[in-house]
Amino acid sequence: MTPDMTPAPLPTPSTPGEPTPPTSPPGRPQLRRSGTDRMLGGVCGGLAEYSGIDAVLWRAGFVGLTVAGGAGVLVYLLLWVLMPAGPLGPDRRPSPVDELVDRLHAAVSGLGRGR
């Protein structure tokens, strides 16, 4: 090869003054029972935080499932046990029912780990 036929240097991936592309898309919140938006167990509030759909619509959906055949109560209770609890507000303590549900959640989630 002759000296005047040398390849040009490759451009650097980022040059000063250009914005760098984002490394990863913003993460989605974890599916947890809400510690702040709760009426019974925080299931609808947690679903609302996760999906962006208002908690009132989730509650109406569970009422509709309950009226249409009773599945709403069963699905709500299953989600209450299967969804982990979210952080509570600074001035809130878990109720005895929440402590029982947390123990049930720990027992159910421990079954899949192959003790």
Contacts in CASP RR format, 6 or more apart in sequence:
PFRMAT RR
TARGET T0000
AUTHOR 0000-0000-0000
METHOD contacts of the structure
MODEL  1
MTPDMTPAPLPTPSTPGEPTPPTSPPGRPQLRRSGTDRMLGGVCGGLAEY
SGIDAVLWRAGFVGLTVAGGAGVLVYLLLWVLMPAGPLGPDRRPSPVDEL
VDRLHAAVSGLGRGR
14 20 0 8 1.000
28 50 0 8 1.000
29 49 0 8 1.000
29 50 0 8 1.000
30 50 0 8 1.000
30 84 0 8 1.000
31 46 0 8 1.000
31 47 0 8 1.000
31 50 0 8 1.000
31 83 0 8 1.000
32 46 0 8 1.000
32 49 0 8 1.000
32 50 0 8 1.000
32 83 0 8 1.000
32 84 0 8 1.000
32 85 0 8 1.000
32 86 0 8 1.000
33 41 0 8 1.000
33 42 0 8 1.000
33 43 0 8 1.000
33 45 0 8 1.000
33 46 0 8 1.000
33 80 0 8 1.000
33 83 0 8 1.000
33 84 0 8 1.000
33 85 0 8 1.000
33 86 0 8 1.000
34 42 0 8 1.000
34 44 0 8 1.000
34 45 0 8 1.000
34 46 0 8 1.000
34 48 0 8 1.000
34 49 0 8 1.000
34 55 0 8 1.000
34 86 0 8 1.000
35 42 0 8 1.000
35 85 0 8 1.000
35 86 0 8 1.000
35 87 0 8 1.000
35 88 0 8 1.000
35 89 0 8 1.000
35 92 0 8 1.000
36 88 0 8 1.000
36 89 0 8 1.000
37 44 0 8 1.000
37 45 0 8 1.000
37 46 0 8 1.000
37 48 0 8 1.000
37 49 0 8 1.000
37 55 0 8 1.000
38 45 0 8 1.000
39 59 0 8 1.000
40 76 0 8 1.000
40 80 0 8 1.000
41 80 0 8 1.000
41 97 0 8 1.000
41 98 0 8 1.000
41 101 0 8 1.000
42 80 0 8 1.000
43 58 0 8 1.000
43 76 0 8 1.000
43 79 0 8 1.000
43 80 0 8 1.000
43 83 0 8 1.000
44 55 0 8 1.000
44 58 0 8 1.000
44 59 0 8 1.000
44 62 0 8 1.000
45 55 0 8 1.000
45 58 0 8 1.000
46 55 0 8 1.000
46 83 0 8 1.000
46 86 0 8 1.000
47 53 0 8 1.000
47 55 0 8 1.000
47 58 0 8 1.000
47 79 0 8 1.000
48 54 0 8 1.000
48 55 0 8 1.000
48 57 0 8 1.000
48 58 0 8 1.000
61 72 0 8 1.000
62 72 0 8 1.000
62 73 0 8 1.000
62 75 0 8 1.000
62 76 0 8 1.000
63 72 0 8 1.000
64 72 0 8 1.000
65 71 0 8 1.000
65 72 0 8 1.000
65 75 0 8 1.000
66 72 0 8 1.000
66 73 0 8 1.000
80 101 0 8 1.000
81 101 0 8 1.000
81 104 0 8 1.000
81 105 0 8 1.000
81 108 0 8 1.000
82 105 0 8 1.000
82 108 0 8 1.000
83 105 0 8 1.000
84 105 0 8 1.000
84 109 0 8 1.000
85 94 0 8 1.000
85 98 0 8 1.000
85 101 0 8 1.000
85 102 0 8 1.000
85 105 0 8 1.000
88 94 0 8 1.000
94 102 0 8 1.000
END
